[in-house]
Amino acid sequence: MQRPLRAIALSLVAGVALAGCATSDPTDNSGGGEPAGDGQIVVGSNAFPEAEILAEIYAQALEDAGYEVERNLSIGTRQQTFAALEDGGITLQPEYAGNLLTYLDEDATETSEDEIADALDAALEGTGIQAYDFAPAQDQDAYVVTSEYAEANGLESIADLEGVQPFTLGANPEFAELSYGLPGLADAYGISDVEFSQYTDFGGPDTVQALLDGTIDVADIYTTSPAIAENDLVVLEDPEQIIAAQNIVPVIADSVATDEIAEILNAVSAALTTEDLIALRTRVEGSEAASPAVAAADWLVEQGLIEG
């Protein structure tokens, strides 16, 4: 579902988020380089493949329209990329709705797409940063188990984990504090007898392998991960909706935002589906090992958004 173009009428305010497997120091909160010049478009991204693909999609769509675009990809975690947006090191990046809202307002309780859109309008006011339309595409955190573990324990939803306590859960370190992580398990589902194992690849190969070999029982893996289908993993339902909507959205500095850029990037968002994200990640992270730039260009051409 796409938000109406009220974003433009409201100076295009709103936004979104996902932490990635940072290749740089996640404790470094510095920005992404020297401040960009006036009107300079510098596209940044978190340090994981999907964010790099999305950043390339934005960059190439703008370049096809005649804009000069610089890239500063794989900066690190949200703490680093948002700092870079604030200090002008970058001026545009892909974000994920629910997680960005939580980053901006740790007390936020909104989980639906419409609620998050409205809350982000308020949270981004005065930051010098705005967001364009949400894409239908989402990449959410998910509680994931192997099909064997699900069948053996009758697991269909997160609530069912109450019956397998104690169990071991593997996720990124932030999961211990996030509202949809360990606190959400305890508050919404009454599940607190959990051994927490930290994995810094944010649902990547190490986390998946730990789940497959039984080192952990449950893993936080993102819903666009090719590993879910490849390994017949089971995504547990979330009846209490502790996991917020994570629509993809371009987040841009006021200093470079224009109606024309909004039109270009909103067209990109309108075309982008969750199925597209899975296919793009599979191309880049699978056996084909296409580069994010190549995968992005091919998708843009297929969608008729740029000329081949």
N, C-alpha and C positions, 0 to 999 in steps of 0.2 A: 504494500500500500504506500502510495506516494503522498507526501504532504502537498497541499496546494501552493501556488506561488506567492502565498502571503509572505514567504521568506524574503522575497524581493521588496515587498511593500513595507516590511518591518526591518529594512536594511539587512535582510537575509540573515536573521539570527536563529541559530539552533546548532546541533552537533552530535558526535558519537565516539566508540573505543574498544581496543583489545591490546593487551600487552603481548609482546612477542618474545621469542628466544633471543635476547639481546646479545649481540656479538661484542658490544662494548660494555664498559663498567656500569652496571645498573645502579650503582650508588652515586654516579656522577650526574648531578642535576644541571649541568651546564647546557647552554644552548647548542645549536647545530652549526656554529661557525660565525664568521663576521656578519654584521647586519646587512641585509640586502639593500640595494639602492632604491630610490623612489620608483614605484611602479614595477620593480623587478620581481618576476615570478620565479621563486625557488621552491621546487617541490621536494618535500621530505617524506620520510617514512620511518615506521618502527623497523626493528631488525628481525623480520621474519618474512618468508617468501610471499605470502598473500599480500601483505602491506606493500611490498616492492612492486608486485604486479599491478595493484590498484594505482600506486603512484605513477607508474609508467603509463597506464591508461589515461590518467588525467593529463600528464605531460604531453603525450603524443596527440591527444585530442586538441589541446591548445596549440601545439606546434602546427598541426594541420590547418588551423584557422589563422596562422600567420604570426603567432606570438613567439617571442624568444623565451625559452624556458631553460633554467638550470636545474640540476638535480643534486640532492644531498640525501642519499638513501641510506637505509640501515643505520640510523642514528642511535637507536637503543629503545628504551622503554618510554612509556607515556610521560614520565617525569622529565625526560630529556627532550622529547619532541614538542611537548606543549611549551616548555621553557623556550625552545627555539622559535616557536611561533610568537611568543610574547616579546622576545628580544629582537625579532626580525631576522634571525639566522636562516629561517625558512619562512615562506609566506603562504604555502598551500600543502595540505597533506590529507590522506584518507584517515577517517576515524570511525569508531564504532559506538553507537548511540548510548546504550545503557552504561557502559563502562566509563565513557567520558563524563556523563552526568554525575556518576558516583565520584569520579576524580575531582570534579568541580564542587560538588556538594556531598560530603560524606554522610550526611543525614537524609539524603534523597531516598524515597521509598517507591517512586514510580517504577512500574515494570512494563506497562503496555506502550506501544509505539506512540499513540497520540499523547498520552500523559508525559512521556519522555520528551516529545517535541516541544510541548508547552513549557516544561520545566527547564529545558535547555535554552529556550528563548530568554528566560529570566537569568539563568546562570551565566550566560555569555555576555550579558549587558555590561558595558564598561570595560571589557577585556581587550577591545581592539580587534576582536576575532569574531567571525560569524560563520554560519554554515548554510549550505544550500539544501536542496531537496534530499530526503532520505531515498535510498534505493530500495526496491523490494528485497534485494539480497541481504541476508543476515548471516553472521557467523557467531553463534552463541557458544559460551561454555556449556558443557554437558557432563553429567555424571554417566560414565560409560563402564560397562563390564563385558567380559567375554560371554559368548552365547552359552558356553558350558556352565559358567558360574550362575548365569541368569536362570537356566533351566533347572539346575540342581537346587536352587534356593527359591524358585518361584518369583523371580524379580521382574516387575514391569515398570515400577515407578520408584522414585527416590524414597517414598514413604515405606516401601517394602524393605529397605535396608535396616529398618528398626529390628527386624527379626533375625538379622545376621550379625548383630553386634556381639563382640568387638570385631571390627574389620579394619583393614589397612587401606588408606586412601592416599593416592599420589597426585600431587599438583604443584603448581608454582608456589614459591614462598608466600606471595601475597594472599593466597587462598585462605590462610589462617585468620585473616582479618576482614575479608570481603563479605558483604551481606549475603551473597549467594554461596559462600564457602562454608567453613566450619561454623561461624556464628549462625548462618541461615539454617544449617542442618539442625542445630540445637534449638533455635527459637521456633522455627516453623514446623519441624518434623519431630522434635524431641529426641534427636539422635546425637549423643555426645560421647559414646564409648568408641572413639575412633583413634587409631594410631596414624599420625600424619607423617608422610614421607615427602620431602621436598625434592622436586625436579625442576631444574632451571631452563628446560627446553620448551616450556609452555605447551604441553600436549604433543610434543614432537617424538622423534624416534626412541629416545631413552624412556620416556613415559610409556609409550606403546609397548616397548619390549618388556618393561617391568610388569605390565598388565598381562601380557601373553605368557610370560614364564612364571607367573604366580607370585612374584615378589610383592605385588600389591593386589588388592581385590577389586578396587574401584579407582578410576582415573578421571581427571578433568581433561577432556579432549574436546577440541572445538569441532562444531558440527560440519564444517566443510573439509575436515581432514580426510584425505583419500584412504587413510588407514582404517577408517570405520568400515567401509565396504570391502576393502581388500582382506580384512581379517574377520569379517562377519561379526563385528562387535555390536553390542546392544546399547542404544541410548535410552536411559531411563527417563520416563515421563516426569514432569514437574508439576503436580496438581496444585501446589501452593504458590506457584509462579514466583519463586525466589530469584529465578534467573531472568534478568531484564531483556527486553528486545534489544538486539544489537545490529540494527540496520547500518549499512555502509553509508557514509556521508562525506562529501568534501568539506573540509574546514579551511577557511581562508582568512588572511589578514585584511582588515579594512583598507589598508594602504594600497592594495592591488585589486580589490573587489570591484567589479563593474557589472552592469546588466548583461553585457555581451558575454562575459566569462560565465556568469550565472546560467545563461541560456545554453552554452556549450556543455557545461558540467552537469546541468540538470537533465539534458538529453542523455548523457552517459548514464546517470543514475537511473533514469526511467527504463533503460534497456537491461540493466544488470540484475540478474536473478541469482538465487542461492545455487541453483544447478550450474550456472555459469562459473561461479566461484569454485565449485568442486572440480569442474572440468579444467579450469585454468590451473588450479593447484596440482591436479594430476599430471598435466603436461610438464609443469616445472619441477615437481618433486618426484615424479615417477621415472620410469625407465627412459623415457624420451629425453628428460633433463633439458627441456627448452629453457632459454633464458627468460626472465620476466619481461624484457623488452620485446622479444619475439612473440611470446604468448599474448601480450597486450596488443601488439600491432595486428595480429591475426584476428583477435576478437573484435577489435574496432572495425576492421574491414568487413568481417562477417555481418556485423550489425548495421553496416552502411553508414557508420559515423565518420569514417575517413575514407579517402580513396586509396586503393591498393597500389 
